[in-house]
Amino acid sequence: MQTSEKPLKLKTDLASNALTGFDAHDPPSPALIDACVHCGFCLTTCPSYRVIGKENDSPRGRIYLMDAINKGEAPLSPTSVQHFDSCLGCLACTTACPSGVQYDQLIAATRPQIRRNHPRSLFERAFRGLIFSLFPYPDRIRLLLTPLALYQKLGLSELIQKTGLLKHLSPHLAAMEALLPPVTPRCFQANLPDYLPAQGLKRYRVGLILGCVQRVFFSGVNEATARVLTANGCEVVIPQSQGCCAALPEHQGEEAQAAALARQMIDSFADTAVDYVIINAAGCGHTLKEYGYILRHDPLYRDKAIAFSAKVRDVQEFLAEVGLTATLQPLQDEPLTLVYQDACHLLHGQKISLQPRQLLQQIPGVQLREPLDAALCCGSAGVYNMLQPQIAEELGQMKVRNLLNTQADLIASSNPGCSLQIKKAMQSQTQSIPLKHPIELLDMSIRGEKL
């Protein structure tokens, strides 16, 4: 632990004297900044610091930068922005901090400032524009499914990855291409129906959020979620007008887009009279619970946002809270060893860790193993693995080695981004094991299916 290091000398760009600092609209709070006593407990938990090894790429270092920019002692320069961009937003530092520093609020305030006040390069603007105009909109993703399916079926994806040409031309585009999941016939299928009745005695009326990438490439997880909920006495309402939860733009400072998507989501569930709103993706769940913050300046939606977020539950959180009523059966004839992978926005953002493990251990024959560095981010972090591919790649390899070292039969992962990142990193390892969402395992157990 590093506790005696003095405040670093902030490196600024001489060519960026014309750059301003933070503007007056919600800059990082000096009171939150002052809560940091620079003890260094956050350093070893920070993924970017673990990889880069520089103070400015740690939570403590970034807080120094925020303070200096707030005070006009440093500009919001390309060098400063680089250090903020290296942050995964995994929130591990908030769990580790003994002083309770709300770093999540500090980085959430900094990213919109960068969005407004830092002129990115033409390529950065174009690449980010592609991400935020595509991924939060499942109908747009579906328009690309046919060409993507042909691209994969003709072997072009495998060829591109083997030659390394795209990685040489653009590591960002290469990372996006390598993360593309297989396009299957299921990707083209329609969404779940508007309503599914409870099996047996109705216990709750819940709404189900489908996600963006999730509903296109991981629709099986949504179907499993709906089946598990109905099997445990829940009638399920699925508004077809729902869109993106706003996680991707919100985590990168795209305030206007995030607010618009949050309003759409709230309106979609306005007349459903549900007891809870259920989500099965960790990053989405964290953002859904932050709608009060996202819409804090909107007098028409602020109270609606708070009320909506109060109903949001991760599906594992919900099932652990209300209890399972469906009978669970073994997933295979011999004992099954699982390793559960903690998604950062579930573990650090929502403080959900025990519930998924408790549910999995209720499946007969399941034995859980714990990996080394379970709380360390896998490098996915929303779109971080496309924006910062080199750091993400190293973190992905760390995560996969630790998961494989458990000698488990299967990995249980509660977030689509984590799942894609882990599967990609596993390709370079000498061994691999299957990966499934915990809710898929519960669904199979209820239905009596074998692995």
C-alpha positions, 0 to 999 in steps of 0.5 A: 500500500502506498501512503506516503507519496506526495501529490504528483506534479501535473503534466500539462501540454504546452500546446494546449494553453487555449484549452479551458478547464471544467465549465460551471455545469456540474463540475466534480464536487470539491466536497467529494474531492476533499473527502479523499485523504490519499491513503492509497487503499484504492491503488491495488484494486484499480485495474488501470493502475494494475496495468499501467502502473502510473499514479495519474491512472489511479483513482487517487491520481485522477482525483488530484487531476480533478482538483487541479482542473477545478482550481485552474492549476491545470487545463483539461488537456489531452494528457489529462483526458487520457488519464480520465479515459483510462478509467474503466468505471468499474467502481472497485475503488469505491468498495475499497475506500475506507473514507467512503470517497464517492469516486463514482460521482466524481468520474460521472461528473468528469466525463460530460465535462470532457464531452463538452470541453475537449475536442477529440480527434476526427477518428475518435469522434467518428468511432464514438459516434459509430458506437453511440449511434448503433449499440443502444438501438437494437433495431439498427443492430438487426439491420446489420445482421445479414451482412454480418452473418455472411461476413462470418459464414464466408470466413472473412472474420477468421481471416481478418483476425489471423492476418492481424491487418485490421489490428495494425490499421486500427486497434479499436476497429479490430477490438470491435470486430473480435468481440462480435458474437456469432450471428445465429438464426435466433438473432433474427427472431422477434422479441418475447410477447407483451405478457406471460402468465405466472405458472401456478399461484401468482406471487408478483407482477414484474416487468422485464427489460430486454436490453440492446445487445442482449436482446439481439445476441443473447436473446436466450438469456432473456427467454430463460429469465422469463421462464424462471420468473413465470415458473416462480409465480411471476406474471411478466410484462414486457413493453415493446416500446422499451429501448436502451437502458442508457448505460453505454452513453451514460458511462461515457458522458453522453448526457443528452442521449442517456437522459432521452433513453431513460425517459423512454424507458420510464414511459414504457413502464408507466402504465404497467402497474408492476411490482418490480422491474427486472433486469438480467445484465449487471451494467444495465441494472446499475444504470437503471438504479441511477435514473434519479441522478441521470434526470436530476435536472428534469423537473418533469421526470425527476420524481418519476425516475426515483420511483422507477429506480426504486422498483428495479431489481437484478433478477438474481437479487429479486429471486434471492429476495423472494425465494424460489418456489420451483423445484430444481434438478441436477444439471448433470449426473455427476457433481458440477463445479462452477466458478462465478464471475463477479461483474463489476457493476453488480459487485461494486455498483449494486453490492450484489455478490452473495445472491447469485452464489446462493441461487447457484448453490441451490441447484443439486450437485453444484459446487462453487469455486472462487477465483483469485482476484474475483473483484478485478474487472475483466476489461469489458466495462461497457465499451471500454474494451473497444475504446482502450483495447490494449489495457482491456486485453491485458485485463481480460487475460488476467481474468481468464487465467484466474477463472481457468485456474479454478479447474471449474467445469463452467463459468457463470457470468451475469453480464453480456459484456463480461461474457464476450470479453471472457470468451474473446480472451479465452481464445488465446489460452490452451484450454477453454470451458463453457460459459453461461448466465446463472439464470440459464443454469436455473432455467435448465435446472427447473426444466430438467435439462442436462448440460 
